[in-house]
Amino acid sequence: MGVRAWVREQLTVLYEHRIARSLTGADLPRHVGVIMDGNRRWARAIGLEDVAHGHRRGAEKIVDLLGWCDDAGVQVVTLFLLSTDNLGRPEPELSALLSIIEDVATDLSRPGRRWQLRAMGALELLPAETAAVLKKAEEDTQGRPGAHVNLAVGYGGRQEIADAVRSLLAEHAERGTTLPELVEALEVDHIAEHLYTRGQPDPDLVIRTSGEQRLSGFLLWQTANAEFHFTDVYWPDFRRVDFLRALRDYAARHRRFGA
């Protein structure tokens, strides 16, 4: 490491400590959603033709992120790993990406990890092997003491809402509820009880990397009152200091929830 790089690194560490101290006693999020964008652009920016290298580098960042969330007391983390739109990517890229996601799920669920995993999305649209790995990771981590980590794979916000409504209708059909009775009784919370994130608090903060400023269908229902933090950093280059900046940005806002 050159002298300039060493100096930059030391200054970054000092800056991290400064931000961390400023967050002492601050209002921090219970649930953080992360749209981990920019893996392919990161790979191309450094001259790599195979964008799978970007996805692998991004996957390596996940354990770091979860550690930072643990340090901040975040109780729920939702990671947007693969959208339903991504399923239309060219087969070689999609196969590599699915393999990387399987490795992520296996790594996060291995013995010694504290996190409780939940696979969320249209798993029936995934290859059977990928779906099986995700479900096994979920089963193996039940009851662990750490944060809940949602792995959004084959996920689409509109699909989630449609699935929730379908589940709600099926439940009431089994009860013998008539359609007029359901129309009369239906409340917002009834649909929320059938979302993939049921039983969890809605996200307080959503972070998206790579400079894009849109949700891309991520947690459309749950983010009605969320705060958003957009950064130009590509996901593989996302650092602890970038995460702390997002927390500082969140803590500085006055959340009114429409009031």
KADA-V725649 format. One record per residue. N is the residue number from 1. RES is the residue in three letters. SS is DSSP state (h for helix, s for strand, l for the rest). PHI is phi in whole degrees, -180 to 180 (none if undefined). BURIAL is I if it has 16 or more other ideal C-beta (glycine too) atoms within 10 Angstrom, else O. Layout:
# KADA-V725649
N	RES	SS	PHI	BURIAL
N	RES	SS	PHI	BURIAL
This chain:
# KADA-V725649
1	MET	l	none	O
2	GLY	l	-72	O
3	VAL	h	-62	O
4	ARG	h	-63	O
5	ALA	h	-64	O
6	TRP	h	-64	O
7	VAL	h	-63	O
8	ARG	h	-61	O
9	GLU	h	-64	O
10	GLN	h	-66	O
11	LEU	h	-65	O
12	THR	h	-64	O
13	VAL	h	-61	O
14	LEU	h	-63	O
15	TYR	h	-65	O
16	GLU	h	-57	I
17	HIS	h	-62	O
18	ARG	h	-64	O
19	ILE	h	-65	O
20	ALA	h	-58	I
21	ARG	h	-64	O
22	SER	h	-69	O
23	LEU	l	-90	O
24	THR	l	-61	O
25	GLY	l	79	O
26	ALA	l	-78	O
27	ASP	l	-79	O
28	LEU	l	-113	I
29	PRO	l	-70	I
30	ARG	l	-84	O
31	HIS	s	-128	I
32	VAL	s	-118	I
33	GLY	s	-103	I
34	VAL	s	-131	I
35	ILE	s	-97	I
36	MET	l	-88	I
37	ASP	l	-105	I
38	GLY	l	106	I
39	ASN	h	-61	I
40	ARG	h	-68	I
41	ARG	h	-66	I
42	TRP	h	-62	I
43	ALA	h	-63	I
44	ARG	h	-69	O
45	ALA	h	-64	O
46	ILE	l	-102	O
47	GLY	l	87	O
48	LEU	l	-92	O
49	GLU	l	-80	O
50	ASP	l	-87	O
51	VAL	l	-69	I
52	ALA	h	-59	I
53	HIS	h	-63	I
54	GLY	h	-67	I
55	HIS	h	-64	I
56	ARG	h	-66	I
57	ARG	h	-65	I
58	GLY	h	-65	I
59	ALA	h	-62	I
60	GLU	h	-65	O
61	LYS	h	-79	I
62	ILE	h	-65	I
63	VAL	h	-62	O
64	ASP	h	-59	O
65	LEU	h	-58	I
66	LEU	h	-65	I
67	GLY	h	-64	O
68	TRP	h	-64	I
69	CYS	h	-64	I
70	ASP	h	-58	O
71	ASP	h	-62	O
72	ALA	h	-88	I
73	GLY	l	79	O
74	VAL	l	-69	I
75	GLN	l	-92	O
76	VAL	s	-135	I
77	VAL	s	-128	I
78	THR	s	-114	I
79	LEU	s	-106	I
80	PHE	s	-87	I
81	LEU	s	-94	I
82	LEU	s	-159	I
83	SER	s	-90	I
84	THR	l	-64	I
85	ASP	h	-65	O
86	ASN	h	-64	I
87	LEU	h	-66	I
88	GLY	h	-92	O
89	ARG	l	-69	O
90	PRO	l	-53	O
91	GLU	h	-55	O
92	PRO	h	-61	O
93	GLU	h	-68	O
94	LEU	h	-65	O
95	SER	h	-61	O
96	ALA	h	-64	I
97	LEU	h	-66	I
98	LEU	h	-64	I
99	SER	h	-63	I
100	ILE	h	-66	I
101	ILE	h	-64	I
102	GLU	h	-60	I
103	ASP	h	-64	O
104	VAL	h	-62	I
105	ALA	h	-61	I
106	THR	h	-65	O
107	ASP	h	-66	O
108	LEU	h	-68	I
109	SER	l	-102	I
110	ARG	l	-69	O
111	PRO	l	-56	O
112	GLY	l	101	O
113	ARG	l	-78	I
114	ARG	l	-96	O
115	TRP	l	-81	I
116	GLN	s	-100	I
117	LEU	s	-95	I
118	ARG	s	-135	I
119	ALA	s	-84	I
120	MET	s	-135	I
121	GLY	l	145	I
122	ALA	l	-84	I
123	LEU	h	-63	I
124	GLU	h	-68	O
125	LEU	h	-86	O
126	LEU	l	-90	I
127	PRO	l	-57	O
128	ALA	h	-57	O
129	GLU	h	-65	O
130	THR	h	-65	I
131	ALA	h	-60	I
132	ALA	h	-66	O
133	VAL	h	-63	I
134	LEU	h	-65	I
135	LYS	h	-67	O
136	LYS	h	-66	O
137	ALA	h	-62	I
138	GLU	h	-64	I
139	GLU	h	-66	O
140	ASP	h	-71	I
141	THR	l	-108	I
142	GLN	l	-62	O
143	GLY	l	85	O
144	ARG	l	-70	O
145	PRO	l	-82	O
146	GLY	l	-87	O
147	ALA	l	-63	I
148	HIS	s	-82	I
149	VAL	s	-121	I
150	ASN	s	-90	I
151	LEU	s	-101	I
152	ALA	s	-86	I
153	VAL	s	-129	I
154	GLY	s	63	I
155	TYR	s	-103	I
156	GLY	l	-143	I
157	GLY	h	-62	I
158	ARG	h	-67	O
159	GLN	h	-63	I
160	GLU	h	-62	I
161	ILE	h	-65	O
162	ALA	h	-62	O
163	ASP	h	-64	I
164	ALA	h	-65	I
165	VAL	h	-65	O
166	ARG	h	-61	O
167	SER	h	-65	O
168	LEU	h	-63	I
169	LEU	h	-64	O
170	ALA	h	-64	O
171	GLU	h	-61	O
172	HIS	h	-74	I
173	ALA	h	-64	O
174	GLU	h	-65	O
175	ARG	h	-77	O
176	GLY	l	88	O
177	THR	l	-68	O
178	THR	l	-80	O
179	LEU	h	-62	O
180	PRO	h	-60	O
181	GLU	h	-65	O
182	LEU	h	-67	I
183	VAL	h	-59	O
184	GLU	h	-70	O
185	ALA	h	-95	O
186	LEU	l	-63	O
187	GLU	l	-126	O
188	VAL	h	-56	O
189	ASP	h	-62	O
190	HIS	h	-65	O
191	ILE	h	-72	I
192	ALA	h	-59	I
193	GLU	l	-69	O
194	HIS	l	-115	I
195	LEU	l	-74	I
196	TYR	l	-61	I
197	THR	l	-94	I
198	ARG	l	-54	O
199	GLY	l	87	O
200	GLN	l	-113	I
201	PRO	l	-67	O
202	ASP	l	-65	I
203	PRO	l	-63	I
204	ASP	l	-86	I
205	LEU	s	-137	I
206	VAL	s	-119	I
207	ILE	s	-109	I
208	ARG	s	-126	I
209	THR	l	-93	I
210	SER	l	86	I
211	GLY	l	92	O
212	GLU	l	-72	O
213	GLN	l	-124	O
214	ARG	l	-154	O
215	LEU	l	-89	I
216	SER	l	55	O
217	GLY	l	81	I
218	PHE	l	-81	I
219	LEU	l	48	I
220	LEU	l	-60	O
221	TRP	l	-72	I
222	GLN	h	-74	I
223	THR	h	-93	I
224	ALA	h	-56	O
225	ASN	h	-121	O
226	ALA	l	-77	I
227	GLU	s	-97	I
228	PHE	s	-121	I
229	HIS	s	-130	I
230	PHE	s	-111	I
231	THR	l	-129	I
232	ASP	l	-76	O
233	VAL	l	-66	I
234	TYR	l	-68	I
235	TRP	h	-54	I
236	PRO	h	-61	I
237	ASP	h	-98	I
238	PHE	l	-66	I
239	ARG	l	-117	O
240	ARG	h	-59	I
241	VAL	h	-64	I
242	ASP	h	-68	I
243	PHE	h	-65	I
244	LEU	h	-64	I
245	ARG	h	-62	I
246	ALA	h	-64	I
247	LEU	h	-65	I
248	ARG	h	-64	I
249	ASP	h	-61	I
250	TYR	h	-63	I
251	ALA	h	-64	I
252	ALA	l	-82	O
253	ARG	l	-89	O
254	HIS	l	-102	O
255	ARG	l	-82	O
256	ARG	l	-104	O
257	PHE	l	51	O
258	GLY	l	85	O
259	ALA	l	-82	O
